[in-house]
Structure formats: structure tokens, C-alpha cells
Amino acid sequence: MDQNLSSITRPRGFLAAGGTCGIKASGKPDLALIACERPARLAAVFTTNAVVGAPVLVGREHVRGGRGRAFVVNSGCSNVATGQRGLDDARTMAAAAAEAIGCRPTEVLPASTGVIGHHLPIDRIVRGVAELGPKLAAGPRSDADAAHAILTTDLTPKAARRCVTIDDQVVEIGGIAKGSGMIAPNMATMLAFLTTDADLSAPMLRRALKRAVNADASFNRISVDSDTSTSDTVAILASGLAGHQPIREPDSRFDDFTAGLTALCQDLAYQVIRDGEGAEHVIRVVVEHAGSEADALRAARAVADSPLVKTAVHGGDPNWGRIAMAVGKSGAQVNPARMSIRIGPTPVYREGRPTAFDEAEAAGHMAEPEVRLTVDLGLGAGRCEFLGCDLSRQYIAINADYTT
Amino acid sequence: MDQNLSSITRPRGFLAAGGTCGIKASGKPDLALIACERPARLAAVFTTNAVVGAPVLVGREHVRGGRGRAFVVNSGCSNVATGQRGLDDARTMAAAAAEAIGCRPTEVLPASTGVIGHHLPIDRIVRGVAELGPKLAAGPRSDADAAHAILTTDLTPKAARRCVTIDDQVVEIGGIAKGSGMIAPNMATMLAFLTTDADLSAPMLRRALKRAVNADASFNRISVDSDTSTSDTVAILASGLAGHQPIREPDSRFDDFTAGLTALCQDLAYQVIRDGEGAEHVIRVVVEHAGSEADALRAARAVADSPLVKTAVHGGDPNWGRIAMAVGKSGAQVNPARMSIRIGPTPVYREGRPTAFDEAEAAGHMAEPEVRLTVDLGLGAGRCEFLGCDLSRQYIAINADYTT
């Protein structure tokens, strides 16, 4: 993992820095700056929550033209539900980064994560960003600082990298992410910042990112606790310095790049789930032969989010009736007489009938770090892989016991 | 409460009995029979889960004509996901009750609650029903036995009664319910069996029941853990013996009856939530001025089901940002600049801006047995009251620690 912490400066043209500007009472790192040395392509996807943070509103504006230079990110305060002042603060933060780098404020994507309903200590952030500017050129070490500075109470920093070959040129893709933590306490937020030296037009970069986040077991196919943050952001900057011919249409080179980007997103998404609040097991829900792709997603998400499935996995109990229940409530088309369920490799329910199975074998699989639950709906070609995690006392402790 | 345990035989014409036929390993009561001395009107609503128990499939058939005589109910085994044999068993159970009472099998509504994916011990049930037959006339004492026999691991039996006056005649309405418990372990299921001596046509009875279960804070407006059982059933028998003129249209007498039935359902629903698995607080979510009734329900349900809201209430933490988040993810129309939030009587967020508030006062309200969270969306006339409960370590213990 450690070698990956310098992932976002592997692609040619990127610099990064992280530090402490005094937002968190703990004194932990809380500010990161990731920049491209030259004008780059920018794409991003944001939370679907109707209540969003000020940085998301500003980010949506700045990403529109498809060009950008930098991400500026703070942890410890999410700048959500903060009205006009919150919007002003998000713009000030972007402007401070623009000044440090030498670009326009609209070329900066700001992001914040932490407690909701509090104003940013914007003076500290502006000072902090100015101090990060000179550190940008310090190399991989600063890169690891950035990976740490975006965390809230994640237990581990999250970083990943992939290479793909396009026109015989090695293209690097790197990324860092934060997942489900809380501050004092706070809601989980997922942020991911990706970099690449691939050369894509803005529409192609956007298309690749959308495909990557919606792939099986990627960012849009994971859930720690079914609560959608008001700040979720996955953004990518592409420097175009890899030296291949620009990708301007969905050709096979686009597919190659997208495959690499997808693998990177899946890697980071897995790290987020593995570090989910209180999680001891990753739950991989596989829905096969659903009536449609949408139905496969509905059913898989319902299983992964069901408190009764999550507690059954936590307890190592192969109580497959809860899986059947969750599929049934999902809204997906279901014909119980065609449905089958497996726990790990073990069939427990076959086309509408309970099946005698080795309970010790199934319980043994549920004791593993990753538990695979497969639902075959027997209806069509829809398929989805979705990642969740178990529900533990530690989740309650993290989210109930430490009061603001 | 105890005096209410004889609620279902208060309405004229009803008899009830409960006993033990040997389904539960614990040896606790597991079989109940509730019957009307004469042909009665029957109405019922069932789970919306696409995977349903065999008794629900049989019940849907039997309720179709609007006439019935009895409920036969077992706990300890839900007869869900049991294929054709399960259907045969549910019909056999209804036939046994019909024989004990002297009516047609199609006049009996069967119901089962307990572990999924196991076959009913149908021979024991048939014997048990035959033994309950002679006990039916024993009066209120047997009535309390029925209230106990339908429980799984509910901590308390649940019963309620109401009176309304129609045409100067006192009309009685009684009911018993079971809520969220588990066996070995098992999913929560909500069952409620209601009786009345009101005289309504079958369509009017159906209409009254639908209205009652969909009222604020009634059966369709509560959630312990967002998981929808495969067995949920709320059914009512009306003997027509109260002596008033039959209600055949939605007149003011219909409204009076429906108001009484609604209050009864709300009473039982409250008891179910108060006894929710691991619950220490009832959470009453009130959404006001939503763009529509449907939006009010969506937003209220999302708040009540949010693990982060539930743990905040459990921890007594007035972290209102989680409420805003849950409303935002609900799919309801939201304009943050118009939204306001109150914890108990205390405003914490006003039209898009955080509001200075007395945290001790808000935390004090959250320490009460019932916590009221109010969201004013500032958009229209939609309103909903929805009941949930907090999420505790005890919930995890109930659902994870005891393995099958």
C-alpha cells in the first residue's frame, strides 16, 4: 500500500502537497492540494443527494467546461448547509488555490468533508493553501501527505495506481480516496481524486469516468450504511503528457483507458468498503439473470443495505431467508419459483425451494474477510456486483457514542 | 395494558384461544385461533414484498370475497420460501381451523411468523388447532392466550381497543399485534388481527382498513429497520352485531368508524415500535409542507430509516446535518434554501442556514422516550408522521449473536 501513496504524482505533470491548517481539533492533517503543471482536462461526478455542500455547487460550475488545473480539499468541516456564506467560502478556497498555482479560480475544483452545518475557518484555509503552494514540487513524499490530509476517521489512507498502454506509450492513472469516517461524529463521505497523463478530449474523459464509477463493485456500487453523503465527489484531471495520439472518440484505445480507470476505481472503492465504519467483513453481492440491469442493481443494493443481512453476516449466520426478503422488497421483478441463492459456493435455495446444505460450510465462508452472496433471479440477462459491509457494535459506537 | 389483552373478544360475536403445539424449541405458546360465531365481513392488507409466505398467498385468495369467519396463526415458523408443500400446509392449516369452527376453509385466513425456509410441522399444528376448538368459548382469559401465542421475541404482548358510537349504538373495535422480534434468529414480522361488531359492507370494511393502515403513524408509517417482512398481514373481521344500520357507503358514520379503527391501528403500531428490536427511543418524524403527500412520506421514511439518524438519536446527539442528509437522499423534492429542521421544539436549521441553538436543550429532548424530529420543506401542503426507533448495540446482539 505505502508505495501506492505516491500514486497521484506518478502520471506525468502532477504535483501534490498536504498539511495542517488547524481545522481539526485533533491537530491532524486537514488540507491537500493536487495540481497539474499545465492546463488539463477535468471531469467529475457528484453526490445524487438533493442537499449538497457548497463545494459541490461550485465544483459543478467549474467542471462544466472540462478544463482544470487543481483540486483543493479540506477535511474536518464539510461546508454543507451553510447558505450564501458557505458558497462564498468555497469560492475563496478555490481562488486561494488558483493564486498558489497560477491559474484561474474556475480551473480549481474545491472539496470539503467533515461536520455539517458549520462554517469553514476560511482564513486558516487561505493561509494553509498559500503555505502548501511552495511544497508542491517536493515530490512523492508530499503526495503521501495529501492522501492523509483528506481523511476524516478512516483507519487507513487509500491510494491506487494502474498503467495501460496506448499507442505503445505507457499511460499512468493514479488516485487517492477517503471513505466512511466520522468527526465528532459526522457522516461518511466519499471523496476520490484521480490523475492521469492520458490525452483525452473532455467529453471522452467524462464518459470514461462515468463508465468507471458505474462499473461492478466501483464507486456507485458500494454502500457502507445506505446513507448518501451531501459531499460525495469523484474527480479526475488528465494532463495529456503520456505522448499518445489524443483520444477523441470511443475507439479501442478509449476502451483500454476506461478499463484501466475502472480497475483503479474498483481498487479504491474496495479500500473504502474494507475500511467502512465498524466493518469486519466485505460483503460482495452478485445478482445474476435479473430482468434488467436496473433490476440487478436494485436487488443487489437492497441485499447489501439490509440491516438484517448485514447483522447475519456479522454473526456468521447463513440465514438466507433474509437475503430472499431483501431481494423481495427491492422493487426488482422477482419470481420466487425461479430464484436461487448461494452463500459462497454453497447453494442454499434453489428455484423456490429450500435446499439441504452443509451449515458449517456456509458459516465457514461467512467467517472469511470477504463474504460472497449470489442471487440468481432466473429471469433475464441483468447482472450486478455490489459491495457492502457487515453491521457491528463498532458502527454504533462510532456513530452514537461520541457526541458533538 | 393487561385489561386490553381481552380486546379481540370485546366486540360482540368473537371468541379466541391460544396455546402451545410444539413449534418453538422454547416451548412457548405458538398457536392462536380467533373466530366469529357467525359469518362476518373480512378485509386484509398484506406485505408489499415480492417474496411472500405461503399463508399470504392463501390469505389473498380467501379474503377476495370479503367474507370470513376466523384467523388461525402460528409463530415459530413463517412458512416462507417453502414452495408447493408450503402452500399445501397453509391450506391444511386453514382447513383444520374450519373444521374446529364449523365453516368452509376459504372462510379462514391463515398466518405464520418465524424462521424462513423451513416447513411447518403441520401435524402438530392440525392437532393443536383441534385442541383449541373447545377452548374458544372460555372467554377473556383465552383471549390473552391468543395475544401471547402470536409473539416471536417481542418483549410484551400488544393489544388495544376503541369504542365509537354509530346510530346511538356502541361499536367495539379490538386488536392484537406482534412486532419485531426474532427466533433463532429471524426477521421481524408485523401481524395484526382486528375484530369489530360494526356492520359494514365488505367494500366499506376494506376501504376503512386501507385508510387506517395508511394514516399518520399507523402500520404503513412505521419502520424498525427498513426491512420489509415477507409475512406482514393486518386483517379485520366484522361481525355486524352492534345493532346499527349497515354502513354501505362512505357517509359520516363510515368516517366515525374509520376514525376509531385508525386510532386503534396507531395504538398498536406505536406498541410495535416501542418494542422494536433493541429500541430505547421512539423517533417520531414529522415532515411538513412537502411538495406532495408522497414526497412527505418519502422524506419522513428516509429520516426514520437512516442508520446515521438512528445512531445519533441513540447517542443523544443533536447532529441535525444527518437529518438534512436523509431528506436530501430521499428522492423528495427539496429546496435547501426553504428547508427548516427542529429537534423537539428547538429550531436547529432555518431556511437553508444553521441556527444557533441550545445544544443542552436539544440533547435533553433526545434523551426522552419519544424523540420528535420535524422537517419543514417549505414547498407545499404534503404532510406525514412516521415512527421509527433508534439503532442500538442490542439490535446487533439480537440479530447477529444468536445463530440458527
Interface residues (C-beta under 8 A of the other chain):
Chain A: T48 N49 A50 V51 V52 S78 V80 A81 T82 G83 V115 I116 G117 H118 P185 N186 M187 A188 D225 S226 D227 T228 S229 T230 D305 S306 P307 L308 T311 A312 H314 G315 G316 D317 P318 N319 W320 G321 R322 A324 M325 A326 V327 G328 K329 S330 A332 Q333 V334 P336 A337 M339 V348 Y349 G352 R353 P354 E359 A363 L391 S392 R393 Y395 I396 A397 N399 A400 D401 Y402 T403 T404
Chain B: T48 N49 A50 V51 V52 S78 V80 A81 T82 G83 V115 I116 G117 H118 P185 N186 M187 A188 D225 S226 D227 T228 S229 T230 D305 S306 P307 L308 T311 A312 H314 G315 G316 D317 P318 N319 W320 G321 R322 A324 M325 A326 V327 G328 K329 S330 A332 Q333 V334 P336 A337 M339 V348 Y349 G352 R353 P354 E359 A363 L391 S392 R393 Y395 I396 A397 N399 A400 D401 Y402 T403 T404
